[in-house]
């Protein structure tokens, strides 16, 4: 048997940015959001009505909106986009309605525009991806998806000249 010194290379890896708005938690059933009225029951957030007394809290989506802590970023630009901006943004709002009805934590936080591009921020990665895919299907163009932080954030870019 050899008498060698073993060196451990264990490292404590630090998170780049800690997510202070977790989407999962051990909340009691039922719990209702004081801001939007969503209800946490049976392990998920829904738009169900509450029968009786419910614990009050703020849902993760409302906390993300209040803290301006988006999980999804959608950048759109190009001459084609500027020519059809209202039509494309109408598609974005329709996608939000569909997604929000099925998943209360998936919402648009803000839509901002400048001379070169329009930026949409969302509370979840799924709504951002679905909006990006819908725009790409409907209008083609250059479409790219980039996940960050272990798939907890997403950045989508779309443009057509």
BELGI-V142646 format. One line per field, one symbol per residue. psi: psi as a letter, one per 30 degrees, with the letter a starting at -180 (. if undefined). A space follows every 10 residues. Layout:
psi = ???
//
This chain:
psi = kkilkkkkgk kjkkkejkjg ikfkliklkl kkkfefglkj khglklgllk jakkkkakle eeeeeeghil fkkjkkalee eeeheeeefe eeeeeeeeee eejffjlkek jkkaeelkkk klflfeeeee eeeeeeeegb akkkkjklhh gflkkkkklk .
//
